Amino acid sequence: MGSFLKPSSLEIDRLQALEDDAWAEVERQFAGRLYAYVARRIADQQAREDVLQEIFLGAVRGISSFDRVYTLEQYLFGICRNRTIDHLRRRRDATASQSADGADGVNPLDQMAVEAASPGIIVGERDLRTRTRTLLVQVLRDWVQETWGLGEFKRLMVIEALFLGGWRNRDTWERMGLSGERAVAGIKFRALARMRALAGQGVADRGLLEILSEEEGAVGGKEILLVSDEWAASHASCPARHWLARHLNGSLDEGPKSFVEFHLSQMECPWCLANLDDLEQERVAPQTLIERVHASTMNYLRSRTLPREPS
């Protein structure tokens, strides 16, 4: 699918060195998509712009501990989600006294609370858990890529529904027109078996193999690590941006079309919906906003890199 290219070591090195032009390029590439994500949840224009500025400042502050397991896009969207939640919480607290008006609208914060956890930056994890997570993310991506390449889109939708959507077997077979729960269980069993095989092709990680051997894809008390958690955090099945563009212009073949439509309408992936909004509007964030974001980012960069004048 081609959507999971990690940033090069040089690119991250330049960002961690706080190079102006490297950060300007990040703003150019991602401001529109991040703005679209925020705009789906925050109605106030000024608040949207403020949140976007906070996202890039947060990215600069946190880049020194960037986890290279993830892509730069995942890193930015993790910050984006957190800043959006922060804003919605502040707004909720400020308007709590108005909640008795009888309105039936859904609180945007309640919607955010059930989304997949953002990848964030994983700090201080034990070495074994970190290695297991790294390998699991790669195995999931490899399996999705392989399944997509084989044209097995029904299988991909079933596994996405189970791991990303949290559907029960019964819900899955009824909504997808399969023969019964045993058919769903069989698809899941074969998928996990293939993932175990993919994991075994590299340096075998016993912890990961145990995870994939469990019926529900989980193992271990306090250290529980769910396949579903990493599926969500790594955006394992999110279509590449060019597939979303082809979806908009109606040029997808039936197989990819069925999966992309399922991913957008049934999984309601916030990351892909934000990308879709950006493509539909054929814009990045307004140029004046880009300039403001750039100015605030550059001011922060200079405050970190320029020597202080003697007093």
ChimeraX commands (.cxc) that place a marker at each C-alpha (Angstrom):
marker #1 position 0.00,0.00,0.00 radius 0.5
marker #1 position 3.00,2.27,0.34 radius 0.5
marker #1 position 1.68,4.41,3.19 radius 0.5
marker #1 position 4.08,3.43,5.94 radius 0.5
marker #1 position 7.42,4.88,4.92 radius 0.5
marker #1 position 9.27,5.95,8.02 radius 0.5
marker #1 position 11.13,9.25,7.99 radius 0.5
marker #1 position 14.76,8.86,7.08 radius 0.5
marker #1 position 17.35,9.09,9.83 radius 0.5
marker #1 position 18.69,12.22,8.15 radius 0.5
marker #1 position 15.25,13.84,8.16 radius 0.5
marker #1 position 14.74,13.17,11.86 radius 0.5
marker #1 position 18.29,14.24,12.63 radius 0.5
marker #1 position 17.62,17.57,10.93 radius 0.5
marker #1 position 14.36,18.04,12.82 radius 0.5
marker #1 position 16.07,17.19,16.10 radius 0.5
marker #1 position 18.79,19.69,15.23 radius 0.5
marker #1 position 15.95,22.26,14.97 radius 0.5
marker #1 position 16.81,23.25,11.41 radius 0.5
marker #1 position 14.43,25.94,10.15 radius 0.5
marker #1 position 14.01,24.60,6.62 radius 0.5
marker #1 position 13.32,21.06,7.83 radius 0.5
marker #1 position 10.50,22.26,10.07 radius 0.5
marker #1 position 9.15,24.54,7.34 radius 0.5
marker #1 position 8.85,21.48,5.09 radius 0.5
marker #1 position 6.99,19.57,7.81 radius 0.5
marker #1 position 4.54,22.46,8.12 radius 0.5
marker #1 position 4.03,22.53,4.35 radius 0.5
marker #1 position 3.32,18.81,4.17 radius 0.5
marker #1 position 1.12,18.33,7.22 radius 0.5
marker #1 position -0.62,21.58,8.18 radius 0.5
marker #1 position -3.60,20.93,5.92 radius 0.5
marker #1 position -4.23,17.42,7.15 radius 0.5
marker #1 position -3.83,18.37,10.80 radius 0.5
marker #1 position -6.10,21.37,10.34 radius 0.5
marker #1 position -8.75,19.15,8.71 radius 0.5
marker #1 position -8.60,16.76,11.68 radius 0.5
marker #1 position -9.06,19.61,14.15 radius 0.5
marker #1 position -11.83,21.20,12.08 radius 0.5
marker #1 position -13.93,18.03,12.28 radius 0.5
marker #1 position -14.07,18.42,16.06 radius 0.5
marker #1 position -13.73,22.11,16.87 radius 0.5
marker #1 position -16.24,24.57,15.42 radius 0.5
marker #1 position -14.59,27.84,16.42 radius 0.5
marker #1 position -12.20,29.12,13.74 radius 0.5
marker #1 position -9.85,30.91,16.12 radius 0.5
marker #1 position -9.68,27.88,18.39 radius 0.5
marker #1 position -8.78,25.67,15.42 radius 0.5
marker #1 position -5.91,27.95,14.50 radius 0.5
marker #1 position -4.67,28.11,18.09 radius 0.5
marker #1 position -4.72,24.32,18.36 radius 0.5
marker #1 position -2.79,23.98,15.10 radius 0.5
marker #1 position -0.08,26.29,16.43 radius 0.5
marker #1 position 0.06,24.27,19.66 radius 0.5
marker #1 position 0.51,21.07,17.64 radius 0.5
marker #1 position 3.62,22.27,15.86 radius 0.5
marker #1 position 5.11,23.79,19.00 radius 0.5
marker #1 position 4.48,20.51,20.81 radius 0.5
marker #1 position 6.11,18.62,17.95 radius 0.5
marker #1 position 9.23,20.76,18.18 radius 0.5
marker #1 position 9.44,20.36,21.95 radius 0.5
marker #1 position 9.04,16.59,21.80 radius 0.5
marker #1 position 11.11,15.74,18.72 radius 0.5
marker #1 position 14.22,14.96,20.77 radius 0.5
marker #1 position 12.51,11.80,22.08 radius 0.5
marker #1 position 10.86,10.80,18.78 radius 0.5
marker #1 position 10.25,7.03,18.64 radius 0.5
marker #1 position 11.45,5.86,15.23 radius 0.5
marker #1 position 9.13,2.87,15.31 radius 0.5
marker #1 position 6.46,5.28,14.10 radius 0.5
marker #1 position 6.15,7.58,11.12 radius 0.5
marker #1 position 6.36,11.34,11.39 radius 0.5
marker #1 position 2.70,11.54,10.39 radius 0.5
marker #1 position 1.69,9.27,13.27 radius 0.5
marker #1 position 3.78,11.38,15.65 radius 0.5
marker #1 position 2.09,14.59,14.51 radius 0.5
marker #1 position -1.41,13.12,14.57 radius 0.5
marker #1 position -0.81,11.79,18.08 radius 0.5
marker #1 position 0.01,15.31,19.24 radius 0.5
marker #1 position -2.92,16.64,17.23 radius 0.5
marker #1 position -5.35,14.31,18.97 radius 0.5
marker #1 position -4.00,15.17,22.41 radius 0.5
marker #1 position -4.15,18.93,21.81 radius 0.5
marker #1 position -7.69,18.60,20.46 radius 0.5
marker #1 position -8.76,16.66,23.54 radius 0.5
marker #1 position -7.13,19.27,25.78 radius 0.5
marker #1 position -9.13,22.02,24.06 radius 0.5
marker #1 position -12.40,20.09,24.30 radius 0.5
marker #1 position -11.81,19.42,27.99 radius 0.5
marker #1 position -11.15,23.09,28.66 radius 0.5
marker #1 position -14.30,24.01,26.78 radius 0.5
marker #1 position -16.33,21.37,28.62 radius 0.5
marker #1 position -15.10,22.61,31.99 radius 0.5
marker #1 position -15.90,26.20,31.02 radius 0.5
marker #1 position -19.45,25.34,29.95 radius 0.5
marker #1 position -20.31,22.61,32.46 radius 0.5
marker #1 position -23.01,24.77,34.01 radius 0.5
marker #1 position -24.86,24.86,30.69 radius 0.5
marker #1 position -25.26,21.06,30.49 radius 0.5
marker #1 position -28.74,21.11,32.03 radius 0.5
marker #1 position -30.36,22.72,28.99 radius 0.5
marker #1 position -31.70,19.38,27.77 radius 0.5
marker #1 position -29.72,19.29,24.54 radius 0.5
marker #1 position -29.26,15.83,23.03 radius 0.5
marker #1 position -26.14,16.61,21.00 radius 0.5
marker #1 position -23.11,14.36,21.34 radius 0.5
marker #1 position -20.22,15.89,23.24 radius 0.5
marker #1 position -17.19,15.96,20.90 radius 0.5
marker #1 position -15.02,14.90,23.84 radius 0.5
marker #1 position -17.15,11.78,24.28 radius 0.5
marker #1 position -16.50,10.92,20.64 radius 0.5
marker #1 position -12.77,11.45,21.11 radius 0.5
marker #1 position -12.72,9.16,24.13 radius 0.5
marker #1 position -13.56,6.09,22.06 radius 0.5
marker #1 position -11.08,6.66,19.25 radius 0.5
marker #1 position -8.00,4.50,18.93 radius 0.5
marker #1 position -5.18,5.59,21.18 radius 0.5
marker #1 position -2.61,7.77,19.49 radius 0.5
marker #1 position 0.88,6.39,18.95 radius 0.5
marker #1 position 2.51,9.13,21.04 radius 0.5
marker #1 position 6.11,8.77,22.15 radius 0.5
marker #1 position 6.89,5.59,24.07 radius 0.5
marker #1 position 9.38,6.41,26.80 radius 0.5
marker #1 position 10.81,4.28,29.55 radius 0.5
marker #1 position 9.44,0.92,28.43 radius 0.5
marker #1 position 11.36,-2.20,29.22 radius 0.5
marker #1 position 13.56,-3.42,26.40 radius 0.5
marker #1 position 11.59,-6.63,25.78 radius 0.5
marker #1 position 8.28,-4.84,25.51 radius 0.5
marker #1 position 9.76,-2.23,23.17 radius 0.5
marker #1 position 11.26,-4.89,20.91 radius 0.5
marker #1 position 8.01,-6.81,20.88 radius 0.5
marker #1 position 6.04,-3.71,20.00 radius 0.5
marker #1 position 8.45,-2.80,17.21 radius 0.5
marker #1 position 8.28,-6.25,15.65 radius 0.5
marker #1 position 4.51,-6.48,16.06 radius 0.5
marker #1 position 3.97,-3.18,14.25 radius 0.5
marker #1 position 6.15,-4.38,11.37 radius 0.5
marker #1 position 4.37,-7.74,11.21 radius 0.5
marker #1 position 0.95,-6.07,11.06 radius 0.5
marker #1 position 2.08,-3.77,8.27 radius 0.5
marker #1 position 3.63,-6.67,6.36 radius 0.5
marker #1 position 0.46,-8.73,6.70 radius 0.5
marker #1 position -1.75,-5.87,5.50 radius 0.5
marker #1 position 0.58,-5.19,2.57 radius 0.5
marker #1 position 0.62,-8.86,1.61 radius 0.5
marker #1 position -3.15,-9.28,1.93 radius 0.5
marker #1 position -3.76,-6.13,-0.12 radius 0.5
marker #1 position -1.35,-7.34,-2.78 radius 0.5
marker #1 position -3.18,-10.68,-3.01 radius 0.5
marker #1 position -6.46,-8.86,-3.53 radius 0.5
marker #1 position -7.99,-10.45,-0.41 radius 0.5
marker #1 position -10.00,-7.39,0.56 radius 0.5
marker #1 position -12.82,-9.28,2.26 radius 0.5
marker #1 position -10.26,-10.95,4.53 radius 0.5
marker #1 position -8.67,-7.58,5.23 radius 0.5
marker #1 position -12.04,-6.06,6.13 radius 0.5
marker #1 position -12.86,-8.94,8.48 radius 0.5
marker #1 position -9.57,-8.63,10.36 radius 0.5
marker #1 position -9.83,-4.85,10.49 radius 0.5
marker #1 position -13.36,-5.13,11.87 radius 0.5
marker #1 position -12.15,-7.49,14.61 radius 0.5
marker #1 position -8.93,-5.73,15.62 radius 0.5
marker #1 position -9.66,-2.08,14.82 radius 0.5
marker #1 position -13.43,-1.98,15.09 radius 0.5
marker #1 position -13.74,-4.37,18.03 radius 0.5
marker #1 position -16.59,-6.22,16.33 radius 0.5
marker #1 position -17.74,-9.55,17.71 radius 0.5
marker #1 position -17.63,-12.61,15.46 radius 0.5
marker #1 position -21.41,-12.63,15.16 radius 0.5
marker #1 position -21.59,-8.97,14.20 radius 0.5
marker #1 position -18.89,-9.53,11.61 radius 0.5
marker #1 position -20.41,-12.49,9.78 radius 0.5
marker #1 position -23.88,-10.95,9.75 radius 0.5
marker #1 position -22.72,-7.57,8.43 radius 0.5
marker #1 position -20.32,-9.04,5.87 radius 0.5
marker #1 position -22.52,-11.80,4.54 radius 0.5
marker #1 position -20.34,-14.70,5.68 radius 0.5
marker #1 position -21.67,-18.18,6.40 radius 0.5
marker #1 position -21.42,-17.93,10.18 radius 0.5
marker #1 position -19.24,-17.30,13.20 radius 0.5
marker #1 position -17.03,-20.27,12.33 radius 0.5
marker #1 position -16.13,-18.57,9.06 radius 0.5
marker #1 position -15.00,-15.46,10.93 radius 0.5
marker #1 position -13.05,-17.53,13.45 radius 0.5
marker #1 position -11.34,-19.36,10.60 radius 0.5
marker #1 position -10.29,-16.14,8.91 radius 0.5
marker #1 position -8.90,-14.82,12.19 radius 0.5
marker #1 position -7.06,-18.08,12.93 radius 0.5
marker #1 position -5.40,-18.12,9.51 radius 0.5
marker #1 position -4.48,-14.44,9.75 radius 0.5
marker #1 position -2.79,-14.90,13.13 radius 0.5
marker #1 position -1.01,-18.00,11.83 radius 0.5
marker #1 position 0.34,-16.01,8.91 radius 0.5
marker #1 position 1.44,-13.21,11.23 radius 0.5
marker #1 position 3.31,-15.75,13.35 radius 0.5
marker #1 position 5.04,-16.97,10.20 radius 0.5
marker #1 position 5.98,-13.42,9.23 radius 0.5
marker #1 position 7.34,-12.79,12.72 radius 0.5
marker #1 position 9.38,-15.97,12.51 radius 0.5
marker #1 position 11.03,-14.87,9.26 radius 0.5
marker #1 position 12.96,-12.23,11.15 radius 0.5
marker #1 position 14.66,-12.53,14.50 radius 0.5
marker #1 position 12.12,-14.57,16.42 radius 0.5
marker #1 position 10.64,-12.79,19.41 radius 0.5
marker #1 position 9.07,-15.30,21.77 radius 0.5
marker #1 position 6.92,-12.66,23.40 radius 0.5
marker #1 position 5.38,-11.70,20.07 radius 0.5
marker #1 position 4.86,-15.30,19.01 radius 0.5
marker #1 position 3.01,-15.92,22.27 radius 0.5
marker #1 position 0.82,-12.88,21.64 radius 0.5
marker #1 position -0.10,-14.07,18.17 radius 0.5
marker #1 position -0.79,-17.57,19.51 radius 0.5
marker #1 position -3.43,-16.35,21.93 radius 0.5
marker #1 position -7.01,-16.69,20.70 radius 0.5
marker #1 position -7.76,-13.04,21.42 radius 0.5
marker #1 position -4.32,-11.74,20.53 radius 0.5
marker #1 position -3.32,-10.79,24.06 radius 0.5
marker #1 position -0.99,-11.99,26.75 radius 0.5
marker #1 position 0.22,-11.01,30.18 radius 0.5
marker #1 position -1.48,-9.29,33.18 radius 0.5
marker #1 position -0.25,-5.74,33.72 radius 0.5
marker #1 position 2.00,-6.02,30.69 radius 0.5
marker #1 position -0.89,-6.92,28.40 radius 0.5
marker #1 position -0.16,-6.02,24.80 radius 0.5
marker #1 position -3.08,-6.37,22.43 radius 0.5
marker #1 position -2.77,-6.84,18.71 radius 0.5
marker #1 position -5.77,-4.52,18.46 radius 0.5
marker #1 position -3.95,-1.78,20.40 radius 0.5
marker #1 position -0.98,-1.84,18.04 radius 0.5
marker #1 position -3.22,-2.13,14.99 radius 0.5
marker #1 position -4.86,1.13,16.00 radius 0.5
marker #1 position -1.73,2.92,17.17 radius 0.5
marker #1 position 0.27,2.09,14.05 radius 0.5
marker #1 position -2.63,2.74,11.62 radius 0.5
marker #1 position -1.77,-0.67,10.19 radius 0.5
marker #1 position -4.58,-0.73,7.63 radius 0.5
marker #1 position -4.95,2.97,6.79 radius 0.5
marker #1 position -4.88,3.41,2.99 radius 0.5
marker #1 position -2.13,5.60,1.59 radius 0.5
marker #1 position -3.15,9.15,0.70 radius 0.5
marker #1 position -3.03,8.38,-3.04 radius 0.5
marker #1 position -5.65,5.64,-2.55 radius 0.5
marker #1 position -7.93,8.20,-0.89 radius 0.5
marker #1 position -7.38,10.57,-3.81 radius 0.5
marker #1 position -8.34,7.82,-6.25 radius 0.5
marker #1 position -11.39,7.08,-4.11 radius 0.5
marker #1 position -12.50,10.69,-4.51 radius 0.5
marker #1 position -12.10,10.72,-8.28 radius 0.5
marker #1 position -13.80,7.34,-8.67 radius 0.5
marker #1 position -10.85,5.52,-10.22 radius 0.5
marker #1 position -10.50,2.62,-7.77 radius 0.5
marker #1 position -11.03,-0.96,-8.87 radius 0.5
marker #1 position -13.76,-2.87,-7.07 radius 0.5
marker #1 position -11.51,-4.57,-4.50 radius 0.5
marker #1 position -9.66,-1.50,-3.20 radius 0.5
marker #1 position -12.87,0.52,-3.50 radius 0.5
marker #1 position -14.78,-1.86,-1.22 radius 0.5
marker #1 position -12.06,-1.75,1.41 radius 0.5
marker #1 position -11.53,2.03,1.34 radius 0.5
marker #1 position -15.28,2.61,1.63 radius 0.5
marker #1 position -15.48,0.15,4.53 radius 0.5
marker #1 position -12.52,1.78,6.29 radius 0.5
marker #1 position -14.05,5.24,5.98 radius 0.5
marker #1 position -17.73,4.48,6.60 radius 0.5
marker #1 position -17.61,1.54,9.02 radius 0.5
marker #1 position -14.34,2.08,10.87 radius 0.5
marker #1 position -14.71,5.89,10.67 radius 0.5
marker #1 position -10.94,6.25,10.88 radius 0.5
marker #1 position -10.31,9.85,12.06 radius 0.5
marker #1 position -6.86,9.96,10.48 radius 0.5
marker #1 position -8.11,8.98,7.03 radius 0.5
marker #1 position -11.22,11.16,7.30 radius 0.5
marker #1 position -8.96,14.14,8.01 radius 0.5
marker #1 position -6.87,13.25,4.97 radius 0.5
marker #1 position -10.05,12.94,2.93 radius 0.5
marker #1 position -11.30,16.34,4.08 radius 0.5
marker #1 position -8.01,17.87,3.06 radius 0.5
marker #1 position -8.20,16.27,-0.39 radius 0.5
marker #1 position -11.84,17.19,-0.91 radius 0.5
marker #1 position -11.23,20.84,-0.14 radius 0.5
marker #1 position -8.09,20.84,-2.31 radius 0.5
marker #1 position -6.29,23.06,0.10 radius 0.5
marker #1 position -3.89,23.16,2.92 radius 0.5
marker #1 position -4.73,25.43,5.81 radius 0.5
marker #1 position -5.29,29.07,4.77 radius 0.5
marker #1 position -2.02,30.73,3.75 radius 0.5
marker #1 position -2.27,33.36,6.46 radius 0.5
marker #1 position -2.61,30.59,9.03 radius 0.5
marker #1 position 0.40,28.74,7.58 radius 0.5
marker #1 position 2.39,31.95,7.92 radius 0.5
marker #1 position 1.33,32.39,11.55 radius 0.5
marker #1 position 2.18,28.79,12.41 radius 0.5
marker #1 position 5.52,29.14,10.67 radius 0.5
marker #1 position 6.31,32.36,12.54 radius 0.5
marker #1 position 5.52,30.87,15.95 radius 0.5
marker #1 position 7.54,27.74,15.19 radius 0.5
marker #1 position 10.53,29.74,13.96 radius 0.5
marker #1 position 10.42,31.99,17.02 radius 0.5
marker #1 position 10.58,28.95,19.25 radius 0.5
marker #1 position 13.38,27.39,17.21 radius 0.5
marker #1 position 15.46,30.55,17.41 radius 0.5
marker #1 position 14.91,30.77,21.15 radius 0.5
marker #1 position 16.42,27.29,21.43 radius 0.5
marker #1 position 19.31,27.66,19.00 radius 0.5
marker #1 position 20.58,31.23,19.16 radius 0.5
marker #1 position 23.13,32.11,21.85 radius 0.5
marker #1 position 21.91,34.52,24.48 radius 0.5
marker #1 position 23.31,38.04,24.33 radius 0.5
marker #1 position 25.51,38.96,27.29 radius 0.5
marker #1 position 23.72,41.00,29.92 radius 0.5
marker link #1:1,2 radius 0.2
marker link #1:2,3 radius 0.2
marker link #1:3,4 radius 0.2
marker link #1:4,5 radius 0.2
marker link #1:5,6 radius 0.2
marker link #1:6,7 radius 0.2
marker link #1:7,8 radius 0.2
marker link #1:8,9 radius 0.2
marker link #1:9,10 radius 0.2
marker link #1:10,11 radius 0.2
marker link #1:11,12 radius 0.2
marker link #1:12,13 radius 0.2
marker link #1:13,14 radius 0.2
marker link #1:14,15 radius 0.2
marker link #1:15,16 radius 0.2
marker link #1:16,17 radius 0.2
marker link #1:17,18 radius 0.2
marker link #1:18,19 radius 0.2
marker link #1:19,20 radius 0.2
marker link #1:20,21 radius 0.2
marker link #1:21,22 radius 0.2
marker link #1:22,23 radius 0.2
marker link #1:23,24 radius 0.2
marker link #1:24,25 radius 0.2
marker link #1:25,26 radius 0.2
marker link #1:26,27 radius 0.2
marker link #1:27,28 radius 0.2
marker link #1:28,29 radius 0.2
marker link #1:29,30 radius 0.2
marker link #1:30,31 radius 0.2
marker link #1:31,32 radius 0.2
marker link #1:32,33 radius 0.2
marker link #1:33,34 radius 0.2
marker link #1:34,35 radius 0.2
marker link #1:35,36 radius 0.2
marker link #1:36,37 radius 0.2
marker link #1:37,38 radius 0.2
marker link #1:38,39 radius 0.2
marker link #1:39,40 radius 0.2
marker link #1:40,41 radius 0.2
marker link #1:41,42 radius 0.2
marker link #1:42,43 radius 0.2
marker link #1:43,44 radius 0.2
marker link #1:44,45 radius 0.2
marker link #1:45,46 radius 0.2
marker link #1:46,47 radius 0.2
marker link #1:47,48 radius 0.2
marker link #1:48,49 radius 0.2
marker link #1:49,50 radius 0.2
marker link #1:50,51 radius 0.2
marker link #1:51,52 radius 0.2
marker link #1:52,53 radius 0.2
marker link #1:53,54 radius 0.2
marker link #1:54,55 radius 0.2
marker link #1:55,56 radius 0.2
marker link #1:56,57 radius 0.2
marker link #1:57,58 radius 0.2
marker link #1:58,59 radius 0.2
marker link #1:59,60 radius 0.2
marker link #1:60,61 radius 0.2
marker link #1:61,62 radius 0.2
marker link #1:62,63 radius 0.2
marker link #1:63,64 radius 0.2
marker link #1:64,65 radius 0.2
marker link #1:65,66 radius 0.2
marker link #1:66,67 radius 0.2
marker link #1:67,68 radius 0.2
marker link #1:68,69 radius 0.2
marker link #1:69,70 radius 0.2
marker link #1:70,71 radius 0.2
marker link #1:71,72 radius 0.2
marker link #1:72,73 radius 0.2
marker link #1:73,74 radius 0.2
marker link #1:74,75 radius 0.2
marker link #1:75,76 radius 0.2
marker link #1:76,77 radius 0.2
marker link #1:77,78 radius 0.2
marker link #1:78,79 radius 0.2
marker link #1:79,80 radius 0.2
marker link #1:80,81 radius 0.2
marker link #1:81,82 radius 0.2
marker link #1:82,83 radius 0.2
marker link #1:83,84 radius 0.2
marker link #1:84,85 radius 0.2
marker link #1:85,86 radius 0.2
marker link #1:86,87 radius 0.2
marker link #1:87,88 radius 0.2
marker link #1:88,89 radius 0.2
marker link #1:89,90 radius 0.2
marker link #1:90,91 radius 0.2
marker link #1:91,92 radius 0.2
marker link #1:92,93 radius 0.2
marker link #1:93,94 radius 0.2
marker link #1:94,95 radius 0.2
marker link #1:95,96 radius 0.2
marker link #1:96,97 radius 0.2
marker link #1:97,98 radius 0.2
marker link #1:98,99 radius 0.2
marker link #1:99,100 radius 0.2
marker link #1:100,101 radius 0.2
marker link #1:101,102 radius 0.2
marker link #1:102,103 radius 0.2
marker link #1:103,104 radius 0.2
marker link #1:104,105 radius 0.2
marker link #1:105,106 radius 0.2
marker link #1:106,107 radius 0.2
marker link #1:107,108 radius 0.2
marker link #1:108,109 radius 0.2
marker link #1:109,110 radius 0.2
marker link #1:110,111 radius 0.2
marker link #1:111,112 radius 0.2
marker link #1:112,113 radius 0.2
marker link #1:113,114 radius 0.2
marker link #1:114,115 radius 0.2
marker link #1:115,116 radius 0.2
marker link #1:116,117 radius 0.2
marker link #1:117,118 radius 0.2
marker link #1:118,119 radius 0.2
marker link #1:119,120 radius 0.2
marker link #1:120,121 radius 0.2
marker link #1:121,122 radius 0.2
marker link #1:122,123 radius 0.2
marker link #1:123,124 radius 0.2
marker link #1:124,125 radius 0.2
marker link #1:125,126 radius 0.2
marker link #1:126,127 radius 0.2
marker link #1:127,128 radius 0.2
marker link #1:128,129 radius 0.2
marker link #1:129,130 radius 0.2
marker link #1:130,131 radius 0.2
marker link #1:131,132 radius 0.2
marker link #1:132,133 radius 0.2
marker link #1:133,134 radius 0.2
marker link #1:134,135 radius 0.2
marker link #1:135,136 radius 0.2
marker link #1:136,137 radius 0.2
marker link #1:137,138 radius 0.2
marker link #1:138,139 radius 0.2
marker link #1:139,140 radius 0.2
marker link #1:140,141 radius 0.2
marker link #1:141,142 radius 0.2
marker link #1:142,143 radius 0.2
marker link #1:143,144 radius 0.2
marker link #1:144,145 radius 0.2
marker link #1:145,146 radius 0.2
marker link #1:146,147 radius 0.2
marker link #1:147,148 radius 0.2
marker link #1:148,149 radius 0.2
marker link #1:149,150 radius 0.2
marker link #1:150,151 radius 0.2
marker link #1:151,152 radius 0.2
marker link #1:152,153 radius 0.2
marker link #1:153,154 radius 0.2
marker link #1:154,155 radius 0.2
marker link #1:155,156 radius 0.2
marker link #1:156,157 radius 0.2
marker link #1:157,158 radius 0.2
marker link #1:158,159 radius 0.2
marker link #1:159,160 radius 0.2
marker link #1:160,161 radius 0.2
marker link #1:161,162 radius 0.2
marker link #1:162,163 radius 0.2
marker link #1:163,164 radius 0.2
marker link #1:164,165 radius 0.2
marker link #1:165,166 radius 0.2
marker link #1:166,167 radius 0.2
marker link #1:167,168 radius 0.2
marker link #1:168,169 radius 0.2
marker link #1:169,170 radius 0.2
marker link #1:170,171 radius 0.2
marker link #1:171,172 radius 0.2
marker link #1:172,173 radius 0.2
marker link #1:173,174 radius 0.2
marker link #1:174,175 radius 0.2
marker link #1:175,176 radius 0.2
marker link #1:176,177 radius 0.2
marker link #1:177,178 radius 0.2
marker link #1:178,179 radius 0.2
marker link #1:179,180 radius 0.2
marker link #1:180,181 radius 0.2
marker link #1:181,182 radius 0.2
marker link #1:182,183 radius 0.2
marker link #1:183,184 radius 0.2
marker link #1:184,185 radius 0.2
marker link #1:185,186 radius 0.2
marker link #1:186,187 radius 0.2
marker link #1:187,188 radius 0.2
marker link #1:188,189 radius 0.2
marker link #1:189,190 radius 0.2
marker link #1:190,191 radius 0.2
marker link #1:191,192 radius 0.2
marker link #1:192,193 radius 0.2
marker link #1:193,194 radius 0.2
marker link #1:194,195 radius 0.2
marker link #1:195,196 radius 0.2
marker link #1:196,197 radius 0.2
marker link #1:197,198 radius 0.2
marker link #1:198,199 radius 0.2
marker link #1:199,200 radius 0.2
marker link #1:200,201 radius 0.2
marker link #1:201,202 radius 0.2
marker link #1:202,203 radius 0.2
marker link #1:203,204 radius 0.2
marker link #1:204,205 radius 0.2
marker link #1:205,206 radius 0.2
marker link #1:206,207 radius 0.2
marker link #1:207,208 radius 0.2
marker link #1:208,209 radius 0.2
marker link #1:209,210 radius 0.2
marker link #1:210,211 radius 0.2
marker link #1:211,212 radius 0.2
marker link #1:212,213 radius 0.2
marker link #1:213,214 radius 0.2
marker link #1:214,215 radius 0.2
marker link #1:215,216 radius 0.2
marker link #1:216,217 radius 0.2
marker link #1:217,218 radius 0.2
marker link #1:218,219 radius 0.2
marker link #1:219,220 radius 0.2
marker link #1:220,221 radius 0.2
marker link #1:221,222 radius 0.2
marker link #1:222,223 radius 0.2
marker link #1:223,224 radius 0.2
marker link #1:224,225 radius 0.2
marker link #1:225,226 radius 0.2
marker link #1:226,227 radius 0.2
marker link #1:227,228 radius 0.2
marker link #1:228,229 radius 0.2
marker link #1:229,230 radius 0.2
marker link #1:230,231 radius 0.2
marker link #1:231,232 radius 0.2
marker link #1:232,233 radius 0.2
marker link #1:233,234 radius 0.2
marker link #1:234,235 radius 0.2
marker link #1:235,236 radius 0.2
marker link #1:236,237 radius 0.2
marker link #1:237,238 radius 0.2
marker link #1:238,239 radius 0.2
marker link #1:239,240 radius 0.2
marker link #1:240,241 radius 0.2
marker link #1:241,242 radius 0.2
marker link #1:242,243 radius 0.2
marker link #1:243,244 radius 0.2
marker link #1:244,245 radius 0.2
marker link #1:245,246 radius 0.2
marker link #1:246,247 radius 0.2
marker link #1:247,248 radius 0.2
marker link #1:248,249 radius 0.2
marker link #1:249,250 radius 0.2
marker link #1:250,251 radius 0.2
marker link #1:251,252 radius 0.2
marker link #1:252,253 radius 0.2
marker link #1:253,254 radius 0.2
marker link #1:254,255 radius 0.2
marker link #1:255,256 radius 0.2
marker link #1:256,257 radius 0.2
marker link #1:257,258 radius 0.2
marker link #1:258,259 radius 0.2
marker link #1:259,260 radius 0.2
marker link #1:260,261 radius 0.2
marker link #1:261,262 radius 0.2
marker link #1:262,263 radius 0.2
marker link #1:263,264 radius 0.2
marker link #1:264,265 radius 0.2
marker link #1:265,266 radius 0.2
marker link #1:266,267 radius 0.2
marker link #1:267,268 radius 0.2
marker link #1:268,269 radius 0.2
marker link #1:269,270 radius 0.2
marker link #1:270,271 radius 0.2
marker link #1:271,272 radius 0.2
marker link #1:272,273 radius 0.2
marker link #1:273,274 radius 0.2
marker link #1:274,275 radius 0.2
marker link #1:275,276 radius 0.2
marker link #1:276,277 radius 0.2
marker link #1:277,278 radius 0.2
marker link #1:278,279 radius 0.2
marker link #1:279,280 radius 0.2
marker link #1:280,281 radius 0.2
marker link #1:281,282 radius 0.2
marker link #1:282,283 radius 0.2
marker link #1:283,284 radius 0.2
marker link #1:284,285 radius 0.2
marker link #1:285,286 radius 0.2
marker link #1:286,287 radius 0.2
marker link #1:287,288 radius 0.2
marker link #1:288,289 radius 0.2
marker link #1:289,290 radius 0.2
marker link #1:290,291 radius 0.2
marker link #1:291,292 radius 0.2
marker link #1:292,293 radius 0.2
marker link #1:293,294 radius 0.2
marker link #1:294,295 radius 0.2
marker link #1:295,296 radius 0.2
marker link #1:296,297 radius 0.2
marker link #1:297,298 radius 0.2
marker link #1:298,299 radius 0.2
marker link #1:299,300 radius 0.2
marker link #1:300,301 radius 0.2
marker link #1:301,302 radius 0.2
marker link #1:302,303 radius 0.2
marker link #1:303,304 radius 0.2
marker link #1:304,305 radius 0.2
marker link #1:305,306 radius 0.2
marker link #1:306,307 radius 0.2
marker link #1:307,308 radius 0.2
marker link #1:308,309 radius 0.2
marker link #1:309,310 radius 0.2
marker link #1:310,311 radius 0.2
view
